[in-house]
Amino acid sequence: MKILVCISKSPDTTSKVAFTDGNTKFDENGVQYIVNPYDEWYALVRALEIKEAGGGQVTIVTVGAAADEAVIRKALAIGADEAVRIDADPKDAYFTAIQIAEYAKSNGFDLILTGKETINYNGSQVGGMIAEALDLPFISLAEKLDVNGSSLTLEREIAGGVQVVEVATPAVVSCAKGMAEQRIPNMRGIMAARTKPLTVVAPVAVEDLTSYVSYTMPNAKSAVKMINPENMDELVELLHNEAKVI
Amino acid sequence: MILVYINSTNGLSKSALETVTYGKKLGADVTVVTNGGANADLLSTLGEYGASKVIVDRSVDGEDAQQLTRLIASVAQTVGATTVVFSHDLIGKAVAPRLSVRLKAGLVAGAISTPEADGTIKVNVFSGKAMGAVKVNSASRIISLLPNSIQPEKTGAECSVEETSGQGGAAAIKVISTKKPEGEIPLPEAELVVSAGRGLKGPENWGMIEDMAKLLGAATACSRPVADIGWRPHHEHVGQTGVAIRPNLYIAVGISGAIQHLAGVNGSKVIVVINTDPEAPFFKAADYGIVGDAFEVVPRLNEAIKKFKAAQH
């Protein structure tokens, strides 16, 4: 089975969030980039498990600059066979998805995996957009994925429960918690990653459907009101009369 | 023309009413498109929230995003929609991106308010640690509204309901089974959430948390370590890598408040933190704090809620 895993970089989860250039750009000063956790822990690791069980090939693809290659090597160290970098600034989800769909179109993948969302833009958009651009079924927020020949069995989250569904390949799946467990790359993987193929592909022209104009920080919270642990009637009274939430 | 998609399979949810209300705030002429089995009488009440007309396709069950996308795109074309509004829920996250590509319309995913004077729309970014203003450059736009961002408002009277069929084509996804725990409130839609973490020391101690949730009519949630060690199911995990929620009230018991946890709950309107450690970082993000032993404070709080609820009736 030929599997394509879409990888995005994201700031380390402990990064301080700040903006520069009149609040129009994310301040990258001192920020450590990692592979977006959903892409790495769930999509990539599950792809590797499927390959280990039934054979095949795992390709990772990212849209980004040469500086993102450290993040790509990390994904290769975990075990992907090869990497593709589409050489462009991932301006928005539509731009990113169309670039990946164009690459996928000419390379015949059976399965395309994404994480459920990135932890910086949280849009949950790219997977569905790739699926539409390729006219493929899309199963979002899958928590389990099994391959039986050319058919996929998936467990996915639905409002207030879970559902088991079946779909024929090729298909696009976005992966959520439960899909796989995080893998720490070993020394052999890290060494091997240095020589694995990394192809750079030129982007196609795509119109700008959206743009981020500016950023703002949320209003600072007013100081916490401490309540005597003996007096829970007071808390209930405050939640009712002051906060008006019960 | 504004087109609003809602899922009415399980009746009209609060987020569906929010979405129609949002549509009405964007323009006078709002058409609602929906699928599933809700009866016409119920659907006609969407007029009260601003719909001029409801179009329903009962042959589409909503389980296949591709089929649903074809239906909505076809209706959008028929009514000449320039804006399509979704709820940023499980279906919206699967369908809105597809529709964006199909219609070449820019998508604002997870909008938290109506457009600003300059036309930009605010969304949460960096897992709620900041907000971004998004501008749509295309002629038509798609907006998915984060649940619990605005309140449903009644502005009109019942509207007409029109049946349609066959616009979605065939479904490629086959549903094998569906499991829905009875009587539980789905987390992303809950207005009140009671959550607990490692401070509870073991899964057998969750009874008092479930009691509190029942008393308040709240959903239950948990921190990541608790889901990872299997004390609670994964779907209850709120935080950066779990579910992001924005209820009116979030009560956190025995959760220290790591930055990754805060990222999933900092959209909550009011936060109550109960923790034995006065230095727990969560107190900095809280509105009300109680330093004390959960095993004493929570039963006391449950009694206080019981008393309050009894006085209300």
Contacts between the chains, C-beta under 8 A, distances in Angstrom:
chain1	res1	chain2	res2	distance
A	11	B	126	7.7
A	13	B	240	5.8
A	13	B	259	7.0
A	13	B	260	5.2
A	13	B	263	7.8
A	14	B	259	5.9
A	14	B	260	8.0
A	17	B	126	4.6
A	17	B	129	4.3
A	17	B	130	5.2
A	19	B	130	7.3
A	37	B	241	5.7
A	38	B	241	7.1
A	41	B	241	7.9
A	92	B	106	7.9
A	93	B	97	7.0
A	93	B	107	7.0
A	93	B	109	7.4
A	94	B	100	6.3
A	94	B	101	7.0
A	94	B	106	7.1
A	94	B	107	7.2
A	97	B	97	7.5
A	97	B	101	7.1
A	98	B	101	7.7
A	119	B	126	7.6
A	119	B	127	5.5
A	119	B	240	5.8
A	119	B	241	7.5
A	119	B	263	7.8
A	120	B	125	6.5
A	120	B	126	5.4
A	120	B	127	7.7
A	121	B	125	5.7
A	121	B	132	8.0
A	122	B	109	7.9
A	122	B	110	6.5
A	122	B	124	6.6
A	122	B	125	6.6
A	122	B	126	7.9
A	122	B	127	6.1
A	122	B	244	7.3
A	123	B	107	7.8
A	123	B	109	4.0
A	123	B	110	6.6
A	123	B	123	7.8
A	124	B	93	4.3
A	124	B	97	7.4
A	124	B	109	6.5
A	125	B	96	7.7
A	125	B	97	4.3
A	125	B	100	7.4
A	125	B	107	6.1
A	125	B	109	5.3
A	126	B	97	7.3
A	127	B	97	7.2
A	128	B	65	6.6
A	128	B	93	7.3
A	128	B	94	5.7
A	128	B	95	7.2
A	128	B	96	7.4
A	128	B	97	3.2
A	128	B	98	4.8
A	129	B	97	4.5
A	129	B	98	7.0
A	129	B	100	6.3
A	129	B	101	4.9
A	131	B	65	7.6
A	131	B	66	7.2
A	131	B	98	6.4
A	132	B	66	7.7
A	132	B	69	6.7
A	132	B	97	7.1
A	132	B	98	3.9
A	132	B	99	7.7
A	132	B	100	7.8
A	132	B	101	3.9
A	132	B	102	5.7
A	133	B	101	5.2
A	135	B	66	7.9
A	136	B	66	7.8
A	137	B	64	6.9
A	137	B	65	7.7
A	137	B	66	5.5
A	137	B	172	4.3
A	137	B	173	5.7
A	138	B	65	5.0
A	138	B	66	6.6
A	138	B	94	6.1
A	138	B	98	6.7
A	139	B	173	6.7
A	140	B	65	6.9
A	140	B	90	7.1
A	140	B	93	5.9
A	140	B	94	4.1
A	141	B	90	6.4
A	141	B	93	7.4
A	141	B	94	8.0
A	143	B	234	7.2
A	153	B	176	7.4
A	157	B	90	6.4
A	157	B	235	6.5
A	158	B	90	6.2
A	158	B	178	7.0
A	158	B	180	7.7
A	159	B	7	7.9
A	159	B	10	7.3
A	159	B	89	6.9
A	159	B	90	6.0
A	159	B	186	5.2
A	159	B	188	7.9
A	159	B	189	7.5
A	160	B	180	5.3
A	160	B	181	7.2
A	160	B	184	6.4
A	160	B	185	7.7
A	160	B	186	3.8
A	161	B	178	6.4
A	161	B	179	5.2
A	161	B	180	3.5
A	161	B	181	6.4
A	162	B	178	7.8
A	162	B	179	5.3
A	162	B	235	7.6
A	163	B	63	7.5
A	163	B	175	6.2
A	163	B	177	7.0
A	163	B	178	4.7
A	163	B	179	7.3
A	164	B	175	7.5
A	164	B	176	4.2
A	164	B	177	4.7
A	164	B	178	7.8
A	165	B	63	7.0
A	165	B	173	5.1
A	165	B	174	6.4
A	165	B	175	5.4
A	165	B	176	6.3
A	166	B	173	7.4
A	166	B	174	4.6
A	166	B	176	5.8
A	167	B	172	5.9
A	167	B	173	4.9
A	167	B	174	7.0
A	168	B	172	7.1
A	177	B	227	8.0
A	177	B	234	5.3
A	177	B	237	6.9
A	177	B	241	6.5
A	177	B	242	6.5
A	178	B	234	5.2
A	207	B	104	7.6
A	207	B	137	7.6
A	207	B	138	7.5
A	208	B	137	5.1
A	209	B	100	7.0
A	209	B	104	7.0
A	209	B	105	7.1
A	209	B	106	3.5
A	209	B	107	7.3
A	209	B	136	6.9
A	209	B	137	6.0
A	209	B	138	4.9
A	210	B	106	4.1
A	210	B	107	6.8
A	210	B	108	6.8
A	210	B	134	5.5
A	210	B	135	6.7
A	210	B	136	5.5
A	210	B	137	6.5
A	210	B	138	8.0
A	211	B	134	7.3
A	211	B	135	5.2
A	211	B	137	6.4
A	212	B	125	8.0
A	212	B	132	4.9
A	212	B	133	7.0
A	212	B	134	5.9
A	212	B	135	7.8
A	213	B	118	7.7
A	213	B	120	5.2
A	213	B	133	4.7
A	213	B	134	7.1
A	213	B	135	4.9
A	214	B	120	7.8
A	214	B	132	7.4
A	214	B	133	4.9
A	215	B	125	7.0
A	215	B	130	5.4
A	215	B	131	6.7
A	215	B	132	5.2
A	215	B	133	7.4
A	216	B	122	7.9
A	216	B	130	6.8
A	216	B	131	5.0
A	216	B	133	7.5
A	217	B	129	7.9
A	217	B	130	5.5
A	217	B	131	7.7
A	218	B	128	7.7
A	218	B	129	7.7
A	218	B	130	7.1
A	218	B	131	6.6
A	218	B	266	7.3
A	221	B	284	7.5
A	221	B	285	6.2
A	221	B	286	7.9
A	221	B	287	7.3
A	222	B	287	7.7
A	224	B	273	7.6
A	224	B	283	5.3
A	224	B	284	7.1
A	224	B	286	4.6
A	224	B	287	6.5
A	224	B	288	6.9
A	224	B	289	4.5
A	225	B	287	6.7
A	225	B	288	5.3
A	225	B	289	7.1
A	226	B	288	7.9
A	226	B	289	5.0
A	226	B	290	7.4
A	226	B	291	7.0
A	227	B	288	5.8
A	227	B	289	6.9
A	227	B	290	5.2
A	228	B	290	7.9
A	229	B	290	5.1
A	229	B	291	6.6
A	229	B	292	3.2
A	229	B	293	7.8
A	229	B	296	7.1
A	229	B	297	5.1
A	229	B	300	7.7
A	230	B	300	7.6
A	232	B	297	6.9
A	232	B	300	4.5
A	232	B	301	4.3
A	232	B	303	7.2
A	232	B	304	4.0
A	233	B	304	4.8
A	233	B	307	7.1
A	233	B	308	7.9
A	235	B	272	7.0
A	235	B	288	6.2
A	235	B	290	7.0
A	235	B	301	6.6
A	235	B	304	6.9
A	236	B	301	7.5
A	236	B	304	4.6
A	236	B	305	5.9
A	236	B	307	7.8
A	236	B	308	4.7
A	237	B	308	7.9
A	238	B	288	6.4
A	239	B	249	6.8
A	239	B	270	7.2
A	239	B	272	7.4
A	239	B	288	7.5
A	240	B	308	6.7
A	243	B	249	7.4
A	243	B	269	7.8
A	243	B	270	4.5
A	243	B	287	6.7
A	243	B	288	7.8
A	245	B	192	7.2
A	245	B	248	4.6
A	245	B	249	4.2
A	245	B	269	6.7
A	245	B	270	5.0
A	246	B	192	7.1
A	246	B	216	6.5
A	246	B	249	6.7
A	246	B	305	7.8
A	246	B	308	7.6
